[in-house]
């Protein structure tokens, strides 16, 4: 069965084992691949009221993202990661759309994301627009702020 044909399960990560799945994908798909130290990848937004989406294939985590409240109407989505062997299969899109669905259910009206400049086109296809010029340079990553009203 090809990557795009594999059946995935969506988890709204609230329990420790589910959040561990999100962390695994982030370690394997970003930290290890790009040489990001764990204290840089994991920050003050991991834990507390942060919510996680985790996609599983055969009970194994393959994609994730997190989001947290900025204000009563706005959340920030970040750490969108798909394991390298599953990239290009549409799972990144599913991950972001599942987060958006949950965010709507929670009553928020706006999503912002600090996207790597090389991923801006991906987010534009999902309805995000550039809200501000360059937000930050983080290591080798150049990020732009994007937003979407929902």
DRENDO-1510 file (C-alpha; in Angstrom, 1 decimal, always signed):
<recs>
REC; n; res; u; v; w
REC; 1; UNK; +0.0; +0.0; +0.0 .
REC; 2; UNK; +1.4; +3.4; -1.0 .
REC; 3; UNK; +1.9; +6.3; +1.5 .
REC; 4; UNK; -1.1; +8.2; +0.2 .
REC; 5; UNK; -3.3; +5.2; +0.4 .
REC; 6; UNK; -2.5; +4.2; +3.9 .
REC; 7; UNK; -5.2; +4.6; +6.5 .
REC; 8; UNK; -4.4; +7.1; +9.2 .
REC; 9; UNK; -6.0; +7.9; +12.5 .
REC; 10; UNK; -6.3; +11.4; +13.9 .
REC; 11; UNK; -5.6; +11.8; +17.6 .
REC; 12; UNK; -6.4; +15.0; +19.6 .
REC; 13; UNK; -3.5; +14.8; +22.0 .
REC; 14; UNK; -4.4; +15.5; +25.5 .
REC; 15; UNK; -3.0; +12.4; +27.4 .
REC; 16; UNK; +0.7; +11.9; +28.0 .
REC; 17; UNK; +1.1; +8.9; +25.5 .
REC; 18; UNK; -0.5; +11.0; +22.8 .
REC; 19; UNK; +1.7; +14.0; +23.4 .
REC; 20; UNK; +4.7; +11.7; +23.5 .
REC; 21; UNK; +3.7; +10.7; +19.9 .
REC; 22; UNK; +3.8; +14.4; +18.9 .
REC; 23; UNK; +7.2; +14.8; +20.6 .
REC; 24; UNK; +8.5; +11.7; +18.8 .
REC; 25; UNK; +7.6; +13.1; +15.4 .
REC; 26; UNK; +9.1; +16.4; +16.2 .
REC; 27; UNK; +12.4; +14.8; +17.4 .
REC; 28; UNK; +12.7; +12.5; +14.3 .
REC; 29; UNK; +11.2; +14.9; +11.7 .
REC; 30; UNK; +12.8; +18.2; +12.8 .
REC; 31; UNK; +15.3; +18.1; +15.6 .
REC; 32; UNK; +17.3; +15.1; +14.4 .
REC; 33; UNK; +17.1; +16.1; +10.7 .
REC; 34; UNK; +18.0; +19.7; +11.2 .
REC; 35; UNK; +20.4; +19.5; +14.2 .
REC; 36; UNK; +18.0; +21.3; +16.5 .
REC; 37; UNK; +18.8; +20.9; +20.2 .
REC; 38; UNK; +16.0; +19.6; +22.3 .
REC; 39; UNK; +15.9; +22.7; +24.5 .
REC; 40; UNK; +15.3; +24.7; +21.4 .
REC; 41; UNK; +12.6; +22.4; +19.9 .
REC; 42; UNK; +10.7; +22.2; +23.1 .
REC; 43; UNK; +9.8; +25.4; +24.8 .
REC; 44; UNK; +7.4; +27.1; +27.3 .
REC; 45; UNK; +4.5; +26.3; +25.0 .
REC; 46; UNK; +4.8; +22.6; +25.3 .
REC; 47; UNK; +2.5; +21.6; +28.1 .
REC; 48; UNK; -0.2; +23.4; +30.0 .
REC; 49; UNK; -3.0; +24.4; +27.8 .
REC; 50; UNK; -1.3; +23.5; +24.5 .
REC; 51; UNK; -3.2; +21.2; +22.3 .
REC; 52; UNK; -1.7; +18.6; +19.9 .
REC; 53; UNK; -2.8; +16.8; +16.8 .
REC; 54; UNK; -1.1; +13.5; +16.0 .
REC; 55; UNK; -1.7; +11.4; +13.0 .
REC; 56; UNK; -1.0; +7.6; +13.4 .
REC; 57; UNK; -0.5; +5.0; +10.7 .
REC; 58; UNK; -0.7; +1.4; +12.1 .
REC; 59; UNK; -0.7; +3.0; +15.6 .
REC; 60; UNK; +2.6; +4.7; +14.9 .
REC; 61; UNK; +2.9; +8.6; +15.0 .
REC; 62; UNK; +3.8; +10.0; +11.6 .
REC; 63; UNK; +2.6; +13.7; +11.7 .
REC; 64; UNK; +1.8; +16.3; +14.3 .
REC; 65; UNK; +1.2; +20.0; +15.1 .
REC; 66; UNK; +0.5; +22.0; +18.2 .
REC; 67; UNK; -1.6; +25.1; +19.0 .
REC; 68; UNK; -2.0; +27.4; +21.9 .
REC; 69; UNK; -4.0; +30.5; +22.7 .
REC; 70; UNK; -2.6; +34.0; +22.0 .
REC; 71; UNK; -5.8; +35.8; +23.0 .
REC; 72; UNK; -9.5; +34.9; +23.4 .
REC; 73; UNK; -10.0; +34.9; +19.6 .
REC; 74; UNK; -6.6; +33.8; +18.3 .
REC; 75; UNK; -4.4; +30.7; +18.4 .
REC; 76; UNK; -0.9; +30.1; +17.1 .
REC; 77; UNK; -0.4; +26.8; +15.2 .
REC; 78; UNK; +3.2; +25.6; +15.1 .
REC; 79; UNK; +5.6; +22.7; +15.0 .
REC; 80; UNK; +3.8; +21.2; +12.0 .
REC; 81; UNK; +5.9; +18.2; +11.2 .
REC; 82; UNK; +5.6; +15.1; +9.0 .
REC; 83; UNK; +8.1; +12.3; +9.2 .
REC; 84; UNK; +10.4; +12.4; +6.2 .
REC; 85; UNK; +9.2; +9.2; +4.7 .
REC; 86; UNK; +5.6; +10.4; +4.7 .
REC; 87; UNK; +6.2; +13.9; +3.3 .
REC; 88; UNK; +4.4; +14.7; +0.1 .
REC; 89; UNK; +1.6; +12.3; +1.0 .
REC; 90; UNK; -0.9; +15.0; +2.1 .
REC; 91; UNK; -0.6; +14.3; +5.8 .
REC; 92; UNK; +0.7; +17.8; +6.5 .
REC; 93; UNK; -2.5; +19.2; +5.0 .
REC; 94; UNK; -4.6; +16.8; +7.0 .
REC; 95; UNK; -2.8; +17.7; +10.2 .
REC; 96; UNK; -3.4; +21.4; +9.8 .
REC; 97; UNK; -7.0; +21.0; +8.8 .
REC; 98; UNK; -7.7; +18.8; +11.8 .
REC; 99; UNK; -6.2; +21.4; +14.0 .
REC; 100; UNK; -8.3; +24.1; +12.3 .
REC; 101; UNK; -11.4; +21.9; +12.9 .
REC; 102; UNK; -10.6; +21.6; +16.6 .
REC; 103; UNK; -9.8; +25.3; +16.9 .
REC; 104; UNK; -13.2; +26.2; +15.4 .
REC; 105; UNK; -14.9; +23.9; +17.9 .
REC; 106; UNK; -13.1; +25.7; +20.7 .
REC; 107; UNK; -14.6; +29.0; +19.5 .
REC; 108; UNK; -11.5; +30.8; +18.2 .
REC; 109; UNK; -11.8; +33.0; +15.1 .
REC; 110; UNK; -8.3; +33.5; +13.9 .
REC; 111; UNK; -5.2; +31.3; +13.4 .
REC; 112; UNK; -1.7; +32.6; +13.0 .
REC; 113; UNK; +1.4; +30.6; +12.1 .
REC; 114; UNK; +5.1; +31.5; +11.9 .
REC; 115; UNK; +5.9; +29.5; +8.8 .
REC; 116; UNK; +9.3; +28.7; +7.4 .
REC; 117; UNK; +9.5; +30.8; +4.2 .
REC; 118; UNK; +10.0; +27.7; +2.1 .
REC; 119; UNK; +6.6; +26.4; +3.4 .
REC; 120; UNK; +4.6; +29.6; +2.8 .
REC; 121; UNK; +3.1; +28.2; -0.4 .
REC; 122; UNK; +1.8; +25.2; +1.5 .
REC; 123; UNK; +0.0; +27.4; +3.9 .
REC; 124; UNK; -1.3; +29.7; +1.2 .
REC; 125; UNK; -3.0; +26.6; -0.4 .
REC; 126; UNK; -4.8; +26.1; +3.0 .
REC; 127; UNK; -6.1; +29.7; +2.9 .
REC; 128; UNK; -3.4; +31.5; +5.0 .
REC; 129; UNK; -2.1; +34.9; +3.9 .
REC; 130; UNK; +1.0; +36.7; +4.8 .
REC; 131; UNK; +0.2; +39.0; +7.7 .
REC; 132; UNK; +3.7; +40.5; +8.4 .
REC; 133; UNK; +7.1; +40.5; +6.7 .
REC; 134; UNK; +9.9; +38.4; +8.1 .
REC; 135; UNK; +9.2; +37.4; +11.7 .
REC; 136; UNK; +12.4; +35.8; +12.7 .
REC; 137; UNK; +15.5; +34.0; +11.7 .
REC; 138; UNK; +15.9; +30.9; +13.8 .
REC; 139; UNK; +19.1; +29.0; +12.9 .
REC; 140; UNK; +18.8; +28.2; +9.2 .
REC; 141; UNK; +15.1; +28.9; +9.2 .
REC; 142; UNK; +13.6; +32.2; +7.9 .
REC; 143; UNK; +10.0; +32.5; +9.1 .
REC; 144; UNK; +7.1; +34.7; +8.0 .
REC; 145; UNK; +3.9; +35.3; +10.0 .
REC; 146; UNK; +0.8; +34.0; +8.2 .
REC; 147; UNK; -2.9; +34.2; +9.3 .
REC; 148; UNK; -6.3; +32.9; +8.6 .
REC; 149; UNK; -9.7; +34.0; +9.8 .
REC; 150; UNK; -12.0; +31.0; +10.4 .
</recs>
